[in-house]
Amino acid sequence: MGIFKLTIAEDEIEKKSQDYQNLQAILGAMLIAVTLTLASGFWYLLVPHDINWNASQSIMVLHLVVGLCALLLLIAFFFLHQKDKKLVWWQFLLPWTIKHKDSDNQQHWHQRLLGALLTWLFIAIFATGIAIALPALFFQLDMVWLHGYYRQQWLNFAHQWFSVALVPIFFIHMLWQVRKH
């Protein structure tokens, strides 16, 4: 992670703290998990399934497993990141409560708003992904339950487009950390 210097820590003492090191470790793992999840999801979406059905299903299993890992890492990162930013957790769920203070840095305020948008996108992606996976999970438990054709199509559409929207916002949010104040 040293290449991007993804931090807003100002001094060297803060960068050497154990909390900061934990946050950076979880950030690195989360970035890898999100990248693998996006890559496997876009692979499954864009590569025709009839080329190799078994490979297609293996990619889907990889997508599900790494997606669940990304969800767990995101939850841990979210609470550590909130502690670091000294904001209450519900401000990311209710972004209109994030007030812009005149004394506050303009970039930090925009970062908070982008972070809130990312939080909502991640919640939407994980919620739709879990909803899409529920029929397969129920099938593994010897129960049959299906969404219905149109609901499944809507969930797939929402999951895919939330993921497409996530990519540029995620990059902007992360690379803005490099920008000097």
MDAnalysis code that builds the backbone (N, CA, C; Angstrom):
import MDAnalysis as mda
import numpy as np

u = mda.Universe.empty(543, n_residues=181, atom_resindex=np.repeat(np.arange(181), 3), trajectory=True)
u.add_TopologyAttr("name", ["N", "CA", "C"] * 181)
u.add_TopologyAttr("resid", np.arange(1, 182))
u.add_TopologyAttr("resname", ["MET", "GLY", "ILE", "PHE", "LYS", "LEU", "THR", "ILE", "ALA", "GLU", "ASP", "GLU", "ILE", "GLU", "LYS", "LYS", "SER", "GLN", "ASP", "TYR", "GLN", "ASN", "LEU", "GLN", "ALA", "ILE", "LEU", "GLY", "ALA", "MET", "LEU", "ILE", "ALA", "VAL", "THR", "LEU", "THR", "LEU", "ALA", "SER", "GLY", "PHE", "TRP", "TYR", "LEU", "LEU", "VAL", "PRO", "HIS", "ASP", "ILE", "ASN", "TRP", "ASN", "ALA", "SER", "GLN", "SER", "ILE", "MET", "VAL", "LEU", "HIS", "LEU", "VAL", "VAL", "GLY", "LEU", "CYS", "ALA", "LEU", "LEU", "LEU", "LEU", "ILE", "ALA", "PHE", "PHE", "PHE", "LEU", "HIS", "GLN", "LYS", "ASP", "LYS", "LYS", "LEU", "VAL", "TRP", "TRP", "GLN", "PHE", "LEU", "LEU", "PRO", "TRP", "THR", "ILE", "LYS", "HIS", "LYS", "ASP", "SER", "ASP", "ASN", "GLN", "GLN", "HIS", "TRP", "HIS", "GLN", "ARG", "LEU", "LEU", "GLY", "ALA", "LEU", "LEU", "THR", "TRP", "LEU", "PHE", "ILE", "ALA", "ILE", "PHE", "ALA", "THR", "GLY", "ILE", "ALA", "ILE", "ALA", "LEU", "PRO", "ALA", "LEU", "PHE", "PHE", "GLN", "LEU", "ASP", "MET", "VAL", "TRP", "LEU", "HIS", "GLY", "TYR", "TYR", "ARG", "GLN", "GLN", "TRP", "LEU", "ASN", "PHE", "ALA", "HIS", "GLN", "TRP", "PHE", "SER", "VAL", "ALA", "LEU", "VAL", "PRO", "ILE", "PHE", "PHE", "ILE", "HIS", "MET", "LEU", "TRP", "GLN", "VAL", "ARG", "LYS", "HIS"])
u.atoms.positions = np.array([
    [0.812, -1.193, 0.000],
    [0.000, 0.000, 0.000],
    [0.853, 1.254, 0.000],
    [2.146, 1.093, 0.110],
    [3.017, 2.248, 0.172],
    [3.030, 3.060, -1.102],
    [2.711, 2.446, -2.238],
    [2.774, 3.164, -3.499],
    [1.729, 4.279, -3.563],
    [0.550, 4.061, -2.982],
    [-0.498, 5.060, -3.026],
    [-0.486, 5.985, -1.820],
    [0.177, 5.576, -0.744],
    [0.187, 6.340, 0.505],
    [-1.238, 6.681, 0.917],
    [-2.067, 5.667, 1.025],
    [-3.485, 5.848, 1.301],
    [-3.705, 6.187, 2.766],
    [-3.461, 7.412, 3.099],
    [-3.614, 7.828, 4.480],
    [-3.828, 9.336, 4.535],
    [-4.473, 9.755, 5.576],
    [-4.519, 11.175, 5.866],
    [-3.849, 11.439, 7.207],
    [-3.121, 10.421, 7.696],
    [-2.374, 10.602, 8.938],
    [-1.313, 11.663, 8.699],
    [-1.264, 12.632, 9.570],
    [-0.395, 13.780, 9.374],
    [1.035, 13.542, 9.839],
    [1.208, 12.944, 11.006],
    [2.553, 12.849, 11.561],
    [3.022, 11.397, 11.633],
    [4.324, 11.252, 11.783],
    [4.930, 9.916, 11.806],
    [4.521, 9.112, 13.030],
    [4.259, 9.772, 14.142],
    [3.852, 9.069, 15.357],
    [2.506, 8.390, 15.142],
    [1.576, 9.105, 14.521],
    [0.260, 8.526, 14.252],
    [0.370, 7.335, 13.298],
    [1.273, 7.413, 12.328],
    [1.445, 6.337, 11.358],
    [2.060, 5.085, 11.982],
    [2.764, 5.228, 13.100],
    [3.403, 4.089, 13.752],
    [2.525, 3.452, 14.819],
    [1.346, 3.974, 15.069],
    [0.479, 3.417, 16.111],
    [-0.082, 2.066, 15.667],
    [-0.419, 1.247, 16.639],
    [-0.949, -0.090, 16.342],
    [-2.315, -0.001, 15.667],
    [-3.141, 0.958, 16.079],
    [-4.450, 1.120, 15.439],
    [-4.299, 1.454, 13.962],
    [-3.368, 2.323, 13.646],
    [-3.137, 2.694, 12.258],
    [-2.618, 1.502, 11.453],
    [-1.702, 0.734, 12.025],
    [-1.168, -0.439, 11.339],
    [-2.269, -1.465, 11.091],
    [-3.156, -1.664, 12.080],
    [-4.286, -2.586, 11.904],
    [-5.205, -2.101, 10.790],
    [-5.478, -0.806, 10.775],
    [-6.341, -0.237, 9.744],
    [-5.732, -0.443, 8.361],
    [-4.432, -0.228, 8.224],
    [-3.769, -0.420, 6.935],
    [-3.776, -1.887, 6.504],
    [-3.594, -2.809, 7.462],
    [-3.620, -4.236, 7.129],
    [-5.003, -4.665, 6.650],
    [-6.034, -4.210, 7.350],
    [-7.400, -4.554, 6.935],
    [-7.727, -3.885, 5.606],
    [-7.256, -2.670, 5.399],
    [-7.479, -1.989, 4.123],
    [-6.856, -2.782, 2.982],
    [-5.629, -3.249, 3.160],
    [-4.974, -4.043, 2.114],
    [-5.727, -5.321, 1.810],
    [-6.142, -6.036, 2.850],
    [-6.902, -7.277, 2.649],
    [-8.246, -6.982, 1.992],
    [-8.895, -5.894, 2.410],
    [-10.189, -5.549, 1.831],
    [-10.039, -5.170, 0.359],
    [-9.000, -4.424, 0.019],
    [-8.783, -4.064, -1.378],
    [-8.580, -5.305, -2.250],
    [-7.834, -6.265, -1.746],
    [-7.619, -7.516, -2.492],
    [-8.937, -8.264, -2.642],
    [-9.708, -8.370, -1.554],
    [-10.974, -9.101, -1.610],
    [-11.975, -8.415, -2.542],
    [-12.069, -7.088, -2.467],
    [-13.002, -6.362, -3.341],
    [-12.561, -6.492, -4.795],
    [-11.260, -6.406, -5.048],
    [-10.755, -6.545, -6.414],
    [-11.051, -7.935, -6.973],
    [-10.801, -8.977, -6.186],
    [-11.107, -10.336, -6.640],
    [-12.605, -10.537, -6.841],
    [-13.404, -9.949, -5.971],
    [-14.855, -10.066, -6.120],
    [-15.321, -9.376, -7.392],
    [-14.838, -8.154, -7.631],
    [-15.223, -7.446, -8.855],
    [-14.730, -8.177, -10.098],
    [-13.487, -8.653, -10.072],
    [-12.936, -9.351, -11.243],
    [-13.714, -10.630, -11.534],
    [-14.003, -11.416, -10.497],
    [-14.746, -12.656, -10.740],
    [-16.183, -12.371, -11.154],
    [-16.781, -11.328, -10.598],
    [-18.147, -10.967, -10.998],
    [-18.222, -10.502, -12.439],
    [-17.278, -9.646, -12.833],
    [-17.275, -9.182, -14.223],
    [-16.896, -10.316, -15.176],
    [-16.028, -11.226, -14.737],
    [-15.709, -12.401, -15.555],
    [-16.975, -13.225, -15.779],
    [-17.700, -13.487, -14.711],
    [-18.918, -14.290, -14.821],
    [-19.940, -13.593, -15.716],
    [-20.007, -12.274, -15.640],
    [-20.969, -11.516, -16.437],
    [-20.571, -11.467, -17.919],
    [-19.297, -11.280, -18.208],
    [-18.876, -10.983, -19.577],
    [-18.399, -12.191, -20.378],
    [-17.909, -13.234, -19.730],
    [-17.429, -14.404, -20.464],
    [-18.599, -15.381, -20.650],
    [-18.862, -15.775, -21.896],
    [-19.982, -16.694, -22.134],
    [-19.819, -17.999, -21.353],
    [-20.911, -18.456, -20.776],
    [-20.886, -19.657, -19.932],
    [-20.714, -20.941, -20.737],
    [-21.095, -20.909, -21.999],
    [-21.016, -22.144, -22.778],
    [-19.591, -22.469, -23.228],
    [-18.645, -21.576, -23.004],
    [-17.250, -21.880, -23.333],
    [-16.755, -23.007, -22.432],
    [-16.988, -22.876, -21.138],
    [-16.611, -23.918, -20.185],
    [-17.512, -23.767, -18.966],
    [-18.535, -24.599, -18.891],
    [-19.526, -24.499, -17.831],
    [-18.911, -24.707, -16.450],
    [-18.005, -25.666, -16.315],
    [-17.380, -25.932, -15.023],
    [-16.535, -24.749, -14.554],
    [-15.797, -24.143, -15.456],
    [-15.006, -22.957, -15.095],
    [-15.924, -21.807, -14.694],
    [-17.030, -21.663, -15.388],
    [-17.996, -20.623, -15.067],
    [-18.543, -20.806, -13.652],
    [-18.869, -22.025, -13.304],
    [-19.390, -22.295, -11.963],
    [-18.309, -22.120, -10.894],
    [-17.070, -22.462, -11.228],
    [-15.964, -22.239, -10.288],
    [-15.752, -20.757, -10.030],
    [-15.880, -19.947, -11.072],
    [-15.762, -18.494, -10.913],
    [-16.891, -17.976, -10.031],
    [-18.084, -18.529, -10.179],
    [-19.213, -18.086, -9.350],
    [-18.977, -18.434, -7.882],
    [-18.453, -19.619, -7.612],
    [-18.148, -20.001, -6.228],
    [-17.066, -19.079, -5.669],
    [-16.037, -18.806, -6.465],
    [-14.995, -17.863, -6.048],
    [-15.604, -16.494, -5.739],
    [-16.506, -16.037, -6.594],
    [-17.170, -14.749, -6.411],
    [-17.938, -14.716, -5.083],
    [-18.651, -15.786, -4.778],
    [-19.423, -15.844, -3.536],
    [-18.521, -15.879, -2.303],
    [-17.490, -16.704, -2.338],
    [-16.604, -16.849, -1.175],
    [-15.827, -15.562, -0.919],
    [-15.229, -15.010, -1.974],
    [-14.443, -13.793, -1.796],
    [-15.359, -12.610, -1.479],
    [-16.576, -12.625, -2.011],
    [-17.538, -11.577, -1.671],
    [-17.905, -11.590, -0.197],
    [-18.087, -12.784, 0.360],
    [-18.359, -12.870, 1.806],
    [-17.152, -12.423, 2.626],
    [-15.952, -12.772, 2.175],
    [-14.742, -12.293, 2.859],
    [-14.658, -10.765, 2.785],
    [-14.980, -10.211, 1.623],
    [-14.962, -8.754, 1.468],
    [-15.976, -8.100, 2.400],
    [-17.141, -8.725, 2.558],
    [-18.158, -8.184, 3.471],
    [-17.644, -8.159, 4.902],
    [-17.040, -9.244, 5.352],
    [-16.518, -9.298, 6.719],
    [-15.391, -8.286, 6.921],
    [-14.503, -8.180, 5.947],
    [-13.415, -7.206, 6.049],
    [-13.940, -5.776, 5.998],
    [-14.971, -5.541, 5.194],
    [-15.552, -4.206, 5.115],
    [-16.172, -3.802, 6.451],
    [-16.833, -4.722, 7.117],
    [-17.423, -4.414, 8.423],
    [-16.329, -4.040, 9.425],
    [-15.262, -4.837, 9.456],
    [-14.146, -4.532, 10.368],
    [-13.497, -3.202, 10.001],
    [-13.252, -2.980, 8.713],
    [-12.636, -1.733, 8.278],
    [-13.527, -0.537, 8.593],
    [-14.818, -0.692, 8.377],
    [-15.757, 0.406, 8.612],
    [-15.666, 0.902, 10.049],
    [-15.698, -0.025, 11.013],
    [-15.690, 0.402, 12.411],
    [-14.323, 0.927, 12.840],
    [-13.238, 0.356, 12.333],
    [-11.917, 0.904, 12.636],
    [-11.723, 2.271, 11.984],
    [-12.217, 2.417, 10.769],
    [-12.101, 3.678, 10.042],
    [-12.929, 4.762, 10.732],
    [-14.098, 4.405, 11.217],
    [-14.936, 5.364, 11.932],
    [-14.256, 5.837, 13.205],
    [-13.632, 4.910, 13.910],
    [-12.910, 5.270, 15.136],
    [-11.783, 6.244, 14.799],
    [-11.114, 6.001, 13.677],
    [-10.010, 6.843, 13.239],
    [-10.487, 8.248, 12.859],
    [-11.663, 8.342, 12.264],
    [-12.164, 9.630, 11.769],
    [-12.942, 10.413, 12.816],
    [-13.185, 9.798, 13.946],
    [-13.918, 10.435, 15.045],
    [-15.310, 10.902, 14.617],
    [-15.955, 10.123, 13.781],
    [-17.340, 10.363, 13.397],
    [-18.182, 9.246, 13.973],
    [-19.424, 9.523, 14.209],
    [-20.307, 8.465, 14.684],
    [-20.732, 7.627, 13.493],
    [-20.945, 6.329, 13.723],
    [-21.180, 5.385, 12.627],
    [-22.440, 5.704, 11.846],
    [-23.443, 6.249, 12.471],
    [-24.704, 6.479, 11.767],
    [-24.625, 7.639, 10.793],
    [-23.573, 8.459, 10.868],
    [-23.452, 9.548, 9.901],
    [-23.194, 9.014, 8.494],
    [-22.589, 7.845, 8.399],
    [-22.405, 7.269, 7.072],
    [-23.685, 6.641, 6.554],
    [-24.554, 6.245, 7.455],
    [-25.842, 5.707, 7.022],
    [-26.855, 6.820, 6.762],
    [-26.626, 7.974, 7.365],
    [-27.479, 9.151, 7.158],
    [-26.589, 10.311, 6.721],
    [-26.145, 10.318, 5.463],
    [-25.132, 11.297, 5.052],
    [-25.586, 12.748, 5.138],
    [-26.880, 13.006, 5.130],
    [-27.337, 14.384, 5.232],
    [-27.061, 14.986, 6.614],
    [-26.661, 14.142, 7.578],
    [-26.311, 14.656, 8.902],
    [-24.850, 15.082, 8.991],
    [-24.071, 14.833, 7.937],
    [-22.669, 15.253, 7.931],
    [-22.652, 16.736, 7.591],
    [-22.361, 17.526, 8.564],
    [-22.360, 18.978, 8.390],
    [-21.007, 19.447, 7.872],
    [-21.062, 20.455, 7.026],
    [-19.836, 21.074, 6.537],
    [-19.519, 22.261, 7.438],
    [-18.399, 22.149, 8.126],
    [-17.980, 23.223, 9.024],
    [-17.003, 24.130, 8.280],
    [-17.101, 25.408, 8.525],
    [-16.201, 26.351, 7.858],
    [-14.743, 26.085, 8.200],
    [-14.487, 25.626, 9.412],
    [-13.110, 25.376, 9.820],
    [-12.584, 24.045, 9.278],
    [-13.472, 23.198, 8.801],
    [-13.070, 21.877, 8.318],
    [-12.515, 21.988, 6.901],
    [-11.610, 21.112, 6.587],
    [-11.014, 21.061, 5.270],
    [-12.066, 20.609, 4.248],
    [-12.129, 21.301, 3.118],
    [-13.104, 20.991, 2.064],
    [-12.929, 19.564, 1.547],
    [-11.676, 19.117, 1.383],
    [-11.423, 17.774, 0.880],
    [-11.930, 16.715, 1.861],
    [-11.729, 16.923, 3.143],
    [-12.199, 15.954, 4.137],
    [-13.713, 15.837, 4.106],
    [-14.385, 16.950, 3.923],
    [-15.849, 16.932, 3.859],
    [-16.314, 16.148, 2.631],
    [-15.666, 16.388, 1.482],
    [-16.014, 15.624, 0.284],
    [-15.695, 14.145, 0.464],
    [-14.585, 13.840, 1.143],
    [-14.232, 12.452, 1.419],
    [-15.300, 11.783, 2.273],
    [-15.816, 12.493, 3.262],
    [-16.867, 11.916, 4.105],
    [-18.119, 11.623, 3.295],
    [-18.485, 12.558, 2.408],
    [-19.672, 12.336, 1.571],
    [-19.458, 11.166, 0.610],
    [-18.270, 11.087, -0.001],
    [-17.977, 9.949, -0.871],
    [-17.944, 8.648, -0.079],
    [-17.413, 8.702, 1.127],
    [-17.406, 7.519, 1.987],
    [-18.815, 7.058, 2.313],
    [-19.715, 8.008, 2.563],
    [-21.111, 7.656, 2.825],
    [-21.748, 7.024, 1.587],
    [-21.469, 7.586, 0.415],
    [-21.993, 7.015, -0.830],
    [-21.434, 5.609, -1.051],
    [-20.141, 5.425, -0.784],
    [-19.547, 4.095, -0.903],
    [-20.179, 3.109, 0.067],
    [-20.453, 3.565, 1.278],
    [-21.094, 2.697, 2.259],
    [-22.446, 2.229, 1.743],
    [-23.231, 3.147, 1.216],
    [-24.543, 2.783, 0.678],
    [-24.420, 1.852, -0.520],
    [-23.455, 2.102, -1.394],
    [-23.262, 1.211, -2.543],
    [-22.838, -0.185, -2.101],
    [-21.916, -0.262, -1.149],
    [-21.514, -1.577, -0.635],
    [-22.691, -2.300, 0.005],
    [-23.491, -1.586, 0.777],
    [-24.670, -2.208, 1.399],
    [-25.613, -2.733, 0.321],
    [-25.852, -1.931, -0.712],
    [-26.746, -2.348, -1.798],
    [-26.173, -3.547, -2.557],
    [-24.874, -3.541, -2.821],
    [-24.251, -4.648, -3.552],
    [-24.319, -5.930, -2.737],
    [-23.970, -5.854, -1.455],
    [-23.996, -7.059, -0.631],
    [-25.422, -7.542, -0.393],
    [-26.368, -6.632, -0.225],
    [-27.767, -7.044, -0.011],
    [-28.322, -7.733, -1.252],
    [-28.091, -7.149, -2.426],
    [-28.600, -7.783, -3.637],
    [-27.859, -9.087, -3.925],
    [-26.560, -9.129, -3.639],
    [-25.795, -10.360, -3.856],
    [-26.282, -11.495, -2.970],
    [-26.541, -11.188, -1.706],
    [-27.053, -12.215, -0.800],
    [-28.446, -12.646, -1.223],
    [-29.275, -11.693, -1.651],
    [-30.622, -12.045, -2.122],
    [-30.561, -12.933, -3.368],
    [-29.620, -12.667, -4.255],
    [-29.464, -13.501, -5.454],
    [-29.028, -14.912, -5.067],
    [-28.174, -15.027, -4.055],
    [-27.624, -16.322, -3.664],
    [-28.573, -17.143, -2.787],
    [-29.622, -16.541, -2.241],
    [-30.515, -17.265, -1.331],
    [-31.155, -18.515, -1.932],
    [-31.686, -18.485, -3.161],
    [-32.268, -19.719, -3.711],
    [-31.273, -20.877, -3.792],
    [-30.023, -20.585, -4.140],
    [-29.015, -21.654, -4.197],
    [-28.705, -22.177, -2.802],
    [-28.662, -21.295, -1.824],
    [-28.425, -21.724, -0.443],
    [-29.575, -22.598, 0.047],
    [-30.793, -22.178, -0.227],
    [-31.947, -22.987, 0.165],
    [-31.942, -24.341, -0.539],
    [-31.529, -24.369, -1.812],
    [-31.451, -25.632, -2.544],
    [-30.456, -26.576, -1.881],
    [-29.327, -26.042, -1.401],
    [-28.344, -26.874, -0.707],
    [-28.897, -27.418, 0.609],
    [-29.896, -26.757, 1.164],
    [-30.543, -27.205, 2.399],
    [-31.798, -28.039, 2.114],
    [-31.939, -28.512, 0.859],
    [-33.068, -29.333, 0.399],
    [-34.405, -28.615, 0.489],
    [-34.392, -27.319, 0.271],
    [-35.624, -26.545, 0.190],
    [-35.636, -25.850, -1.170],
    [-36.806, -25.720, -1.728],
    [-36.935, -25.044, -3.008],
    [-37.677, -23.730, -2.769],
    [-37.010, -22.657, -3.100],
    [-37.609, -21.329, -3.011],
    [-36.974, -20.466, -4.086],
    [-37.790, -19.863, -4.916],
    [-37.296, -19.022, -6.001],
    [-37.931, -17.647, -5.899],
    [-37.204, -16.645, -6.397],
    [-37.696, -15.264, -6.365],
    [-38.829, -15.039, -7.344],
    [-38.821, -15.719, -8.409],
    [-39.675, -15.394, -9.539],
    [-38.786, -14.740, -10.589],
    [-39.146, -14.906, -11.821],
    [-38.282, -14.487, -12.919],
    [-37.981, -12.992, -12.879],
    [-39.001, -12.149, -12.759],
    [-38.783, -10.706, -12.842],
    [-38.045, -10.155, -11.625],
    [-38.311, -10.680, -10.462],
    [-37.575, -10.242, -9.283],
    [-36.101, -10.638, -9.401],
    [-35.833, -11.839, -9.902],
    [-34.448, -12.269, -10.100],
    [-33.752, -11.385, -11.119],
    [-34.418, -11.044, -12.189],
    [-33.838, -10.162, -13.198],
    [-33.559, -8.772, -12.621],
    [-34.473, -8.263, -11.811],
    [-34.284, -6.955, -11.193],
    [-33.100, -6.990, -10.229],
    [-33.008, -8.053, -9.421],
    [-31.884, -8.178, -8.489],
    [-30.551, -8.262, -9.232],
    [-30.497, -9.042, -10.308],
    [-29.270, -9.135, -11.113],
    [-28.893, -7.777, -11.696],
    [-29.880, -7.077, -12.241],
    [-29.642, -5.757, -12.830],
    [-29.116, -4.784, -11.778],
    [-29.769, -4.731, -10.621],
    [-29.347, -3.814, -9.555],
    [-27.946, -4.170, -9.059],
    [-27.676, -5.460, -8.850],
    [-26.367, -5.901, -8.364],
    [-25.262, -5.509, -9.347],
    [-25.510, -5.705, -10.633],
    [-24.500, -5.390, -11.643],
    [-24.262, -3.884, -11.745],
    [-25.312, -3.095, -11.745],
    [-25.127, -1.660, -11.933],
    [-24.636, -0.958, -10.676],
    [-24.977, -1.464, -9.515],
    [-24.366, -0.923, -8.295],
    [-22.862, -1.196, -8.323],
    [-22.479, -2.369, -8.813],
    [-21.054, -2.711, -8.903],
    [-20.334, -1.825, -9.914],
    [-20.968, -1.556, -11.037],
    [-20.370, -0.674, -12.043],
    [-20.220, 0.737, -11.482],
    [-21.210, 1.212, -10.744],
    [-21.137, 2.551, -10.141],
    [-20.083, 2.610, -9.042],
    [-19.859, 1.496, -8.365],
    [-18.898, 1.460, -7.268],
    [-17.470, 1.724, -7.730],
    [-17.090, 1.187, -8.861],
    [-15.693, 1.215, -9.296],
    [-15.146, 2.643, -9.402],
    [-15.748, 3.557, -10.167],
    [-15.142, 4.898, -10.249],
    [-15.205, 5.666, -8.921],
    [-16.280, 5.507, -8.176],
    [-16.391, 6.210, -6.899],
    [-15.355, 5.686, -5.921],
    [-15.127, 4.375, -5.922],
    [-14.122, 3.774, -5.052],
    [-12.736, 4.298, -5.390],
    [-12.402, 4.350, -6.697],
    [-11.096, 4.863, -7.099],
    [-10.929, 6.335, -6.737],
    [-11.947, 7.128, -6.958],
    [-11.868, 8.548, -6.599],
    [-11.661, 8.702, -5.104],
    [-12.418, 7.958, -4.317],
    [-12.302, 8.046, -2.856],
    [-10.901, 7.649, -2.390],
    [-10.362, 6.571, -2.934],
    [-9.053, 6.095, -2.511],
    [-7.930, 6.988, -3.019],
    [-7.993, 7.406, -4.263],
    [-6.897, 8.198, -4.829],
    [-6.921, 9.639, -4.359],
    [-8.046, 10.092, -3.837],
    [-8.101, 11.437, -3.273],
    [-7.242, 11.534, -2.023],
    [-6.947, 10.384, -1.417],
    [-6.096, 10.384, -0.246],
    [-4.687, 10.852, -0.596],
    [-4.279, 10.650, -1.840],
    [-2.947, 11.028, -2.263],
    [-2.858, 12.548, -2.452],
    [-3.969, 13.145, -2.803],
    [-4.016, 14.576, -3.083],
    [-3.565, 15.380, -1.873],
    [-2.769, 16.376, -2.111],
    [-2.293, 17.234, -1.013],
    [-3.411, 18.199, -0.618],
    [-3.426, 18.521, 0.661],
    [-4.456, 19.420, 1.185],
    [-4.215, 20.831, 0.725],
])
